[in-house]
Amino acid sequence: TGRLLKTLEGHGGSVYSVSFSPDGKLLASGSWDNTIKIWDVREVFSSSSYYYYAFTPVEVKVKGRVFSFPKGSFFEFESGERVFRVSGKVFEGNPVDNLVKGKLIRLYPVKREVVFAKNTVVKIHPNSEIPIGEVEGGIITKRVFCTEEISFCYVRLEEIKGVVNPDNLYHINPYNDRLLVIKDTSLRDAPLGKEIKRIEKDSTVETIYRIPELGVYKVSFNGTQGWVDAQALRKLTFKNVNLTVVAKEKVPIKRSPYSDIVLGYVNKGEILWISKVEKTTGYYLIRNGFSSPKYFIRIKEVNPPKTMWNLEDTELYLTPEGKDAVKKVEKLTKFRILYETEDYYFGESKKGKGWVKKNVMSEKKTDLYKPVVNIKGGHGLMKIYVADDTSIAGVYVNGEPLMEFERVKYPGHLPFEPEDERVYYYRYNRLPQKITIMVEDNTGKVEYYHLSREDLE
């Protein structure tokens, strides 16, 4: 018939597999909580419980004797033992089959925990105007039984029992996460209850339950549990990035993307190495070390590094005053510029990081279309490099054509090869006095470049 006979409870996650033993006496269930449980079928299905509410005074015949029960009585019938219980007393038989007079209404236990959204009046009967007590808002329980159409519910707590309004009951969903408070809000004693504590913006809370219908979470905040409106909370989600950025201007540092409080500033031109960006707000997450607090700056207030080339051989300096040169950098070395002063750029290249003079740097590749020749005097080796969208159509040294040779092992130090250049190698017998290079672009156009010995020095 498809009717639910029994719910087996005990797993902490969804069940993905069940199997009976060959003799049908045992049932194994596997769950995503990484546990397997063995159930004794005879024990599990030996008895089912049914619940009834006396809507009117009722009379039930037990072993030929008629017992009277007042309206509002709660009946628990155990089918396996064929007994029913009322107010702690046990009677034999089925109260429905042996009902002599009155009306019993079937009640169904809630399938999962419910919470009282606010203080709720408890009455003997749904039609009664006189309360017998109250359930405090925020109470979470499974000891609630409702009619099939949920016209009313019966609560069975240790301190009180009776009929309650189902409109104040809500199923709760476990929800464990850490959320940010984006505006000042109240921590309440119940989903629709009164404030017990104020939570300030930029705080974080640990969530326990949520009620989607009411838009509230049960949270833990500084050791106190309570209920908070969902609209006051946000989950920060991050995307991993690997960026080096430079502040365009003075940038405020905040505790969170939604904060109004400025904790400090990143100065204009300051370099930031960032690994994460918050997806919704576009804020960068920054911190000084692995154990330091997290802070945020806006993504729109920073610049990505720009690419530049040095148009002549230059030096890398430790300071922006042009002192303490640490390395020589060959012409047309590519730099990622991260920071600048009035006269110097700070950048990184294959030669390392350091300061270079502004007057030798360019964002345009103008000189890449002019061949650059590197002569290794005494080794008979010439290296020529050009832009990657061109090629060398011919080389003449002292009027004699040279053939490009197949690359061989060369023990000396060769200049680095940038990604956007093509490199050609030639051998010569005598130190060149005059070189003519034919450069062909991708359209077939050929340009002639004439270099003298003075141009090479």
C-alpha positions as a printed NumPy array, in Angstrom:
array([[  0.   ,   0.   ,   0.   ],
       [  3.026,   2.299,   0.379],
       [  2.057,   3.141,   3.97 ],
       [  4.991,   3.986,   6.256],
       [  5.368,   1.242,   8.876],
       [  8.502,   2.267,  10.711],
       [ 11.323,   4.793,  10.592],
       [ 14.715,   3.43 ,  11.66 ],
       [ 16.691,   6.205,  13.307],
       [ 20.378,   6.252,  14.172],
       [ 22.417,   7.35 ,  11.162],
       [ 23.909,  10.834,  11.081],
       [ 23.796,  11.105,   7.269],
       [ 21.774,   9.961,   4.282],
       [ 21.421,   6.193,   3.779],
       [ 22.558,   5.032,   0.347],
       [ 22.332,   1.237,   0.668],
       [ 20.236,  -1.385,   2.5  ],
       [ 20.345,  -5.18 ,   2.328],
       [ 18.604,  -8.079,   4.117],
       [ 20.477, -11.153,   5.339],
       [ 19.688, -14.429,   3.509],
       [ 17.389, -15.579,   6.342],
       [ 15.615, -12.208,   6.451],
       [ 16.335, -11.711,  10.144],
       [ 18.854,  -8.904,   9.838],
       [ 18.95 ,  -5.674,   7.844],
       [ 22.201,  -3.82 ,   7.063],
       [ 22.18 ,  -0.108,   6.181],
       [ 25.106,   1.991,   4.91 ],
       [ 25.224,   5.749,   5.341],
       [ 27.254,   8.714,   4.103],
       [ 28.211,   9.244,   7.761],
       [ 30.699,   6.372,   7.168],
       [ 28.815,   3.913,   9.382],
       [ 27.072,   0.597,   8.754],
       [ 24.274,  -0.439,  11.11 ],
       [ 22.798,  -3.917,  11.619],
       [ 19.11 ,  -4.036,  12.561],
       [ 17.236,  -7.03 ,  14.049],
       [ 14.149,  -7.142,  11.86 ],
       [ 12.072,  -9.028,  14.434],
       [ 12.871,  -6.447,  17.079],
       [ 12.356,  -3.491,  14.76 ],
       [  9.002,  -4.544,  13.376],
       [  7.644,  -6.408,  16.365],
       [  5.718,  -3.373,  17.494],
       [  4.405,  -0.154,  15.98 ],
       [  3.08 ,   2.769,  17.954],
       [ -0.163,   4.592,  17.129],
       [ -1.325,   7.762,  18.793],
       [ -4.834,   9.076,  19.376],
       [ -6.411,  12.115,  20.952],
       [ -9.769,  12.037,  22.741],
       [-11.642,  14.863,  21.019],
       [-14.649,  14.095,  23.195],
       [-15.051,  12.069,  26.378],
       [-14.634,   8.414,  25.351],
       [-15.472,   4.983,  26.692],
       [-13.336,   1.937,  25.841],
       [-14.125,  -1.681,  26.686],
       [-11.2  ,  -3.577,  28.219],
       [-11.759,  -7.29 ,  29.076],
       [-15.502,  -6.761,  29.327],
       [-15.145,  -3.695,  31.491],
       [-15.828,  -0.182,  30.199],
       [-13.359,   2.568,  31.121],
       [-14.156,   6.264,  30.726],
       [-11.533,   8.825,  29.667],
       [-12.028,  12.609,  29.626],
       [-11.638,  14.649,  26.473],
       [ -8.072,  15.729,  25.906],
       [ -6.703,  12.319,  26.874],
       [ -3.669,  11.076,  24.915],
       [ -3.65 ,   7.414,  23.849],
       [ -0.488,   5.512,  22.859],
       [ -1.247,   2.11 ,  21.333],
       [  1.519,  -0.531,  20.916],
       [  0.38 ,  -2.927,  18.188],
       [  2.921,  -5.639,  19.007],
       [  2.02 ,  -5.848,  22.676],
       [ -1.634,  -5.079,  21.952],
       [ -1.794,  -2.584,  24.818],
       [ -2.482,   1.127,  25.076],
       [ -1.331,   3.675,  27.615],
       [ -3.18 ,   6.681,  28.983],
       [ -1.764,   8.94 ,  31.719],
       [  0.843,   6.329,  32.643],
       [ -1.672,   3.498,  33.007],
       [ -1.578,   0.427,  30.781],
       [ -4.703,  -1.205,  29.298],
       [ -5.028,  -4.273,  27.106],
       [ -6.454,  -4.157,  23.621],
       [ -6.806,  -1.651,  20.792],
       [ -8.669,   1.495,  21.897],
       [-10.074,   2.108,  18.407],
       [-11.403,  -1.42 ,  17.948],
       [-12.856,  -1.412,  21.459],
       [-14.243,   2.126,  21.412],
       [-17.723,   2.182,  22.909],
       [-18.493,   5.865,  22.886],
       [-16.857,   9.177,  21.844],
       [-14.356,  10.275,  19.198],
       [-10.663,   9.419,  18.922],
       [ -8.557,  11.372,  16.404],
       [ -5.379,   9.834,  14.988],
       [ -2.21 ,  11.83 ,  15.674],
       [  1.105,  11.519,  13.841],
       [  4.514,  12.209,  15.388],
       [  6.596,  14.898,  13.685],
       [  9.329,  13.344,  11.537],
       [ 12.073,  15.689,  12.701],
       [ 12.678,  18.289,  15.361],
       [ 10.477,  21.363,  15.512],
       [ 10.906,  24.66 ,  17.324],
       [  8.349,  26.905,  18.975],
       [  8.79 ,  30.221,  17.158],
       [  7.445,  32.193,  20.125],
       [  5.781,  31.64 ,  23.5  ],
       [  2.837,  29.367,  22.78 ],
       [ -0.32 ,  28.792,  24.824],
       [ -1.136,  25.194,  25.792],
       [ -4.786,  24.146,  26.201],
       [ -6.675,  20.998,  27.132],
       [ -8.782,  21.086,  23.971],
       [ -8.531,  22.871,  20.576],
       [-11.86 ,  24.605,  21.256],
       [-10.995,  25.639,  24.788],
       [-10.479,  29.306,  25.628],
       [ -8.739,  28.626,  28.918],
       [ -4.955,  28.044,  28.795],
       [ -3.351,  25.547,  31.13 ],
       [  0.173,  26.794,  30.586],
       [  2.716,  27.982,  28.056],
       [  5.666,  26.595,  26.086],
       [  8.539,  29.042,  25.89 ],
       [  9.592,  30.202,  22.471],
       [ 12.809,  28.604,  21.239],
       [ 12.071,  25.162,  22.712],
       [ 13.208,  22.431,  20.279],
       [ 11.623,  19.007,  20.52 ],
       [ 10.361,  15.957,  18.646],
       [  7.675,  15.207,  21.228],
       [  4.934,  16.764,  19.128],
       [  2.012,  14.906,  17.517],
       [ -0.295,  16.475,  14.928],
       [ -3.485,  15.561,  13.11 ],
       [ -3.172,  14.466,   9.496],
       [ -4.415,  17.823,   8.227],
       [ -2.393,  19.599,  10.988],
       [ -5.469,  21.337,  12.374],
       [ -3.907,  21.111,  15.841],
       [ -0.951,  19.464,  17.553],
       [ -0.406,  17.816,  20.897],
       [  2.832,  18.476,  22.774],
       [  4.222,  16.101,  25.398],
       [  6.979,  17.822,  27.338],
       [  8.159,  16.918,  30.824],
       [  6.811,  20.15 ,  32.276],
       [  3.545,  20.394,  30.323],
       [  1.248,  18.446,  28.004],
       [ -1.629,  19.606,  25.867],
       [ -2.868,  21.071,  22.582],
       [ -0.958,  23.881,  20.833],
       [ -1.427,  26.029,  17.755],
       [  0.59 ,  24.466,  14.87 ],
       [  1.13 ,  27.923,  13.358],
       [  3.842,  28.515,  15.939],
       [  5.736,  25.312,  15.092],
       [  8.462,  25.107,  12.439],
       [ 10.721,  22.312,  11.307],
       [ 14.395,  23.152,  11.706],
       [ 17.23 ,  22.176,   9.37 ],
       [ 20.736,  21.589,  10.732],
       [ 23.09 ,  24.154,   9.232],
       [ 26.675,  24.367,  10.405],
       [ 28.639,  27.277,   9.009],
       [ 30.422,  30.479,   9.932],
       [ 28.654,  33.634,   8.757],
       [ 29.46 ,  37.323,   8.818],
       [ 27.115,  39.841,  10.463],
       [ 26.68 ,  42.649,   7.904],
       [ 24.555,  44.978,  10.045],
       [ 23.768,  45.458,  13.719],
       [ 21.13 ,  42.932,  14.692],
       [ 19.34 ,  41.248,  17.592],
       [ 20.102,  37.86 ,  19.079],
       [ 16.66 ,  36.587,  20.153],
       [ 15.559,  33.876,  22.529],
       [ 13.231,  32.405,  19.869],
       [ 12.735,  32.75 ,  16.094],
       [ 10.022,  35.344,  16.775],
       [ 11.019,  36.083,  20.35 ],
       [ 12.564,  38.96 ,  22.279],
       [ 16.121,  40.296,  22.132],
       [ 18.595,  38.87 ,  24.596],
       [ 21.773,  40.409,  23.179],
       [ 22.901,  42.889,  20.541],
       [ 25.307,  41.71 ,  17.853],
       [ 27.387,  44.369,  16.175],
       [ 28.199,  44.563,  12.497],
       [ 31.399,  42.767,  11.39 ],
       [ 31.002,  40.069,  14.053],
       [ 30.962,  36.406,  13.082],
       [ 28.544,  33.741,  14.282],
       [ 28.459,  29.946,  14.175],
       [ 25.168,  28.682,  12.761],
       [ 23.367,  25.645,  14.192],
       [ 19.912,  25.534,  12.559],
       [ 17.974,  27.488,   9.994],
       [ 14.274,  27.941,   9.218],
       [ 13.9  ,  28.916,   5.537],
       [ 10.203,  29.76 ,   5.956],
       [ 10.951,  32.398,   8.588],
       [ 14.324,  33.479,   7.248],
       [ 16.138,  32.963,  10.553],
       [ 19.161,  31.073,  11.851],
       [ 19.913,  29.679,  15.261],
       [ 23.477,  30.724,  16.012],
       [ 26.118,  30.696,  18.694],
       [ 27.705,  34.053,  19.477],
       [ 30.319,  34.485,  22.207],
       [ 28.976,  31.477,  24.102],
       [ 25.321,  32.491,  23.831],
       [ 22.836,  30.765,  21.54 ],
       [ 19.892,  32.511,  19.952],
       [ 18.092,  33.375,  16.739],
       [ 19.122,  35.927,  14.127],
       [ 17.462,  37.198,  10.941],
       [ 19.041,  35.732,   7.818],
       [ 19.118,  39.138,   6.106],
       [ 21.675,  40.306,   8.676],
       [ 24.085,  37.494,   7.783],
       [ 26.247,  36.723,   4.773],
       [ 28.466,  33.849,   3.8  ],
       [ 31.753,  34.989,   2.315],
       [ 32.848,  32.871,  -0.633],
       [ 36.313,  33.17 ,  -2.075],
       [ 38.028,  32.465,  -5.355],
       [ 41.712,  31.671,  -5.359],
       [ 43.746,  34.168,  -7.345],
       [ 47.436,  34.843,  -7.615],
       [ 47.854,  38.558,  -8.119],
       [ 50.362,  41.272,  -7.536],
       [ 48.536,  44.603,  -7.426],
       [ 49.46 ,  48.213,  -6.822],
       [ 47.209,  50.704,  -5.031],
       [ 46.037,  53.462,  -7.388],
       [ 45.424,  55.753,  -4.464],
       [ 45.151,  55.65 ,  -0.694],
       [ 42.973,  52.592,  -0.052],
       [ 40.992,  51.996,   3.189],
       [ 41.46 ,  48.671,   4.962],
       [ 38.33 ,  47.112,   6.486],
       [ 37.581,  44.25 ,   8.793],
       [ 34.986,  42.954,   6.311],
       [ 33.646,  43.872,   2.856],
       [ 30.491,  45.269,   4.518],
       [ 32.213,  47.27 ,   7.238],
       [ 31.967,  51.05 ,   7.646],
       [ 34.943,  51.185,  10.003],
       [ 38.345,  51.936,   8.496],
       [ 41.174,  50.18 ,  10.331],
       [ 43.962,  51.763,   8.337],
       [ 45.133,  52.465,   4.813],
       [ 47.231,  51.034,   2.036],
       [ 49.254,  53.932,   0.697],
       [ 49.201,  54.917,  -2.96 ],
       [ 51.622,  52.818,  -4.956],
       [ 51.987,  50.162,  -2.248],
       [ 52.446,  46.633,  -3.542],
       [ 50.114,  43.851,  -2.408],
       [ 50.463,  40.144,  -3.047],
       [ 46.975,  38.635,  -2.88 ],
       [ 45.753,  35.046,  -3.033],
       [ 41.946,  35.346,  -2.639],
       [ 39.084,  37.568,  -3.775],
       [ 35.558,  37.549,  -2.297],
       [ 33.198,  36.58 ,  -5.142],
       [ 30.116,  38.64 ,  -4.267],
       [ 31.705,  41.955,  -3.294],
       [ 34.929,  41.829,  -5.28 ],
       [ 37.045,  42.642,  -2.238],
       [ 40.595,  41.384,  -1.902],
       [ 41.513,  39.425,   1.215],
       [ 44.857,  40.511,   2.623],
       [ 46.907,  39.599,   5.653],
       [ 50.466,  40.101,   6.795],
       [ 51.11 ,  36.5  ,   7.723],
       [ 49.476,  33.101,   8.052],
       [ 48.329,  33.724,  11.631],
       [ 47.48 ,  37.424,  11.362],
       [ 43.87 ,  38.711,  11.148],
       [ 42.187,  38.954,   7.756],
       [ 41.431,  42.357,   6.247],
       [ 39.78 ,  43.545,   3.055],
       [ 40.352,  46.177,   0.382],
       [ 38.275,  46.961,  -2.689],
       [ 39.348,  45.389,  -5.946],
       [ 38.432,  48.562,  -7.896],
       [ 41.014,  50.613,  -6.029],
       [ 44.083,  48.724,  -7.156],
       [ 45.987,  48.454, -10.412],
       [ 47.36 ,  45.323, -12.   ],
       [ 51.061,  45.624, -12.808],
       [ 52.002,  46.984, -16.238],
       [ 54.542,  45.482, -18.602],
       [ 57.518,  47.563, -19.738],
       [ 60.868,  47.089, -21.466],
       [ 64.185,  48.803, -20.91 ],
       [ 65.34 ,  50.426, -24.14 ],
       [ 69.003,  50.244, -23.217],
       [ 71.27 ,  48.314, -20.936],
       [ 70.656,  49.431, -17.393],
       [ 71.095,  48.429, -13.766],
       [ 68.857,  47.183, -10.985],
       [ 69.105,  49.148,  -7.743],
       [ 68.192,  48.287,  -4.179],
       [ 66.802,  51.763,  -3.508],
       [ 64.927,  54.374,  -5.57 ],
       [ 67.816,  56.8  ,  -5.272],
       [ 69.901,  55.054,  -7.92 ],
       [ 72.34 ,  53.647,  -5.369],
       [ 73.535,  50.155,  -4.553],
       [ 73.28 ,  48.603,  -8.008],
       [ 72.815,  44.849,  -7.65 ],
       [ 72.612,  43.604, -11.237],
       [ 73.082,  44.665, -14.819],
       [ 70.042,  44.256, -17.061],
       [ 70.431,  43.882, -20.826],
       [ 68.464,  45.896, -23.304],
       [ 64.872,  44.774, -23.986],
       [ 64.431,  42.936, -20.707],
       [ 60.756,  42.583, -19.85 ],
       [ 59.615,  44.009, -16.49 ],
       [ 56.394,  43.79 , -14.504],
       [ 56.188,  47.262, -12.949],
       [ 54.697,  47.166,  -9.451],
       [ 55.467,  50.588,  -8.006],
       [ 56.821,  53.941,  -9.057],
       [ 58.298,  57.128,  -7.682],
       [ 59.007,  60.338,  -9.557],
       [ 62.184,  59.029, -11.208],
       [ 62.204,  55.253, -10.694],
       [ 60.111,  52.137, -11.254],
       [ 60.125,  49.123,  -8.977],
       [ 59.609,  45.93 , -10.972],
       [ 60.407,  42.287, -11.37 ],
       [ 62.104,  40.505, -14.249],
       [ 64.069,  37.349, -14.86 ],
       [ 67.014,  39.195, -13.397],
       [ 65.154,  39.707, -10.147],
       [ 63.351,  42.561,  -8.41 ],
       [ 64.642,  46.076,  -8.016],
       [ 64.511,  49.727,  -9.025],
       [ 65.187,  50.957, -12.574],
       [ 65.355,  54.46 , -14.011],
       [ 62.175,  55.676, -15.676],
       [ 63.965,  57.307, -18.573],
       [ 65.139,  53.96 , -19.939],
       [ 61.743,  52.226, -19.745],
       [ 58.953,  52.032, -22.309],
       [ 55.513,  50.377, -22.502],
       [ 55.89 ,  50.052, -26.289],
       [ 57.892,  47.419, -28.094],
       [ 59.253,  49.947, -30.573],
       [ 62.828,  48.663, -30.522],
       [ 61.845,  45.028, -30.808],
       [ 61.42 ,  45.528, -34.546],
       [ 65.014,  46.61 , -34.825],
       [ 67.385,  43.642, -34.642],
       [ 69.57 ,  43.516, -31.569],
       [ 72.973,  41.942, -32.139],
       [ 75.101,  40.419, -29.441],
       [ 78.714,  39.697, -30.399],
       [ 80.806,  37.369, -28.305],
       [ 84.253,  38.612, -29.212],
       [ 86.863,  35.903, -29.695],
       [ 84.258,  33.123, -29.688],
       [ 83.108,  33.565, -33.284],
       [ 79.471,  33.614, -32.116],
       [ 76.815,  36.162, -33.053],
       [ 73.349,  36.212, -31.515],
       [ 70.562,  38.249, -33.14 ],
       [ 67.086,  38.598, -31.741],
       [ 63.981,  40.208, -33.23 ],
       [ 60.264,  40.454, -32.509],
       [ 58.4  ,  37.165, -32.471],
       [ 56.226,  38.164, -35.465],
       [ 59.296,  38.708, -37.686],
       [ 62.134,  36.563, -38.971],
       [ 65.635,  37.118, -40.348],
       [ 65.801,  36.749, -44.13 ],
       [ 69.565,  37.203, -44.392],
       [ 72.715,  38.369, -42.621],
       [ 75.818,  39.851, -44.224],
       [ 79.066,  40.49 , -42.377],
       [ 81.653,  42.646, -44.122],
       [ 79.703,  42.017, -47.312],
       [ 79.821,  38.223, -46.991],
       [ 76.576,  36.266, -46.385],
       [ 76.395,  34.209, -43.198],
       [ 74.502,  30.99 , -42.745],
       [ 72.539,  30.371, -39.569],
       [ 74.082,  27.445, -37.797],
       [ 72.382,  24.697, -35.886],
       [ 72.413,  25.432, -32.199],
       [ 75.323,  23.869, -30.394],
       [ 76.418,  23.753, -26.801],
       [ 78.074,  27.006, -25.853],
       [ 80.013,  27.167, -22.602],
       [ 79.733,  30.923, -22.147],
       [ 76.861,  32.998, -20.772],
       [ 74.166,  33.83 , -23.324],
       [ 71.726,  36.714, -22.856],
       [ 68.27 ,  35.691, -21.723],
       [ 65.591,  35.032, -24.313],
       [ 62.337,  36.951, -23.68 ],
       [ 59.078,  35.252, -24.528],
       [ 58.255,  37.723, -27.295],
       [ 61.503,  37.447, -29.234],
       [ 63.   ,  35.109, -31.778],
       [ 66.683,  34.316, -31.483],
       [ 69.083,  33.471, -34.301],
       [ 72.691,  32.277, -34.036],
       [ 75.487,  32.823, -36.558],
       [ 79.203,  32.022, -36.661],
       [ 81.78 ,  34.411, -38.098],
       [ 85.473,  34.096, -38.858],
       [ 86.581,  37.702, -38.429],
       [ 85.274,  40.304, -35.99 ],
       [ 82.481,  42.12 , -37.893],
       [ 83.099,  45.702, -39.007],
       [ 79.77 ,  46.071, -40.746],
       [ 76.609,  43.973, -40.548],
       [ 73.536,  44.079, -42.77 ],
       [ 70.435,  42.295, -41.518],
       [ 67.305,  41.624, -43.559],
       [ 64.186,  41.367, -41.354],
       [ 60.948,  40.023, -42.828],
       [ 57.595,  40.548, -41.118],
       [ 54.558,  38.235, -41.312],
       [ 53.244,  40.064, -44.395],
       [ 56.396,  39.39 , -46.399],
       [ 57.721,  42.938, -46.151],
       [ 61.526,  43.086, -45.791],
       [ 63.426,  45.809, -43.949],
       [ 67.207,  46.301, -44.169],
       [ 69.168,  47.287, -41.091],
       [ 72.805,  48.373, -41.381],
       [ 74.957,  48.235, -38.267],
       [ 78.548,  49.387, -37.96 ],
       [ 81.142,  48.286, -35.464],
       [ 80.373,  51.428, -33.463],
       [ 76.689,  50.419, -33.257],
       [ 77.725,  47.121, -31.672],
       [ 79.856,  48.631, -28.957]])
